[in-house]
Amino acid sequence: MTTQVYSLDLRVFRWINRGFNHPVLDQFFNLLADGKFWTPILLLIAVLLVWRGSEKVRVWVLLTLFSIAIGDPLICNPLKHLFDRARPFEAVEGVRDVSPGPAGNRWQPAVRISGIPEQDIQHGRSMPSSHVANATAAAMSARLVWGPALRWPWAFVALAALGRIYTGDHYPTDVLASVPLAIFYTWLIGQAANRLWARWGTKFLPKLTARMPSLLFRK
């Protein structure tokens, strides 16, 4: 059964990784996954939204930040070490590895085709995908705040998942496992935050609590 799952996983991976390549897609997915580029921009946007946004927007930003700050280092990273799965470009021949170019030219992705591994690679950090988990945390936070009718943020999760396979960094099962994982821990963090708000908000921020008795969406 495990062999059959891996065989299907690898087939789907190769179809995405090698099936529809284009220089525009190389640039797009390379930029989409470039943490050094996006982190300062997203942090600046988060500060602006907390400063100027509505109460719900502020809750969404803070819940997203808490979920990423807890989920990435305390959940995803330990699981990467637990599963210890090598990335596709490390363990599989013929993988199209798309990565940022040199420091002075990160806009131009570096593309290489992996060769035959010199030895059986048994260690790595492929599962789960932190990129996909973090995107899922943001989308799930939006769902918790605005309700299930808000669906468009999940398009970014799909793009992040597709991009991590396209660039050769993750197998389909890596990104598929990351989505429910992040949904679960973001939900837990949201429920905990809401309980704390109900308990302590009336004491420290009574006017705000009167306007917003719950941080999360209620029917």
VENHU-V517672 format. One record per helix or strand of 2 or more residues. SS is the DSSP state (a for helix, b for strand). FROM is the first residue (numbers start at 0). LEN is the number of residues. Records with the same first field share a line. If there is no record, write none. Layout:
BEGIN
SS->FROM-LEN  FROM-LEN
END
This chain:
BEGIN
a->1-18  22-10  34-18  54-29  87-4  102-3  129-17  152-14  171-33  205-6
b->95-4  109-4
END
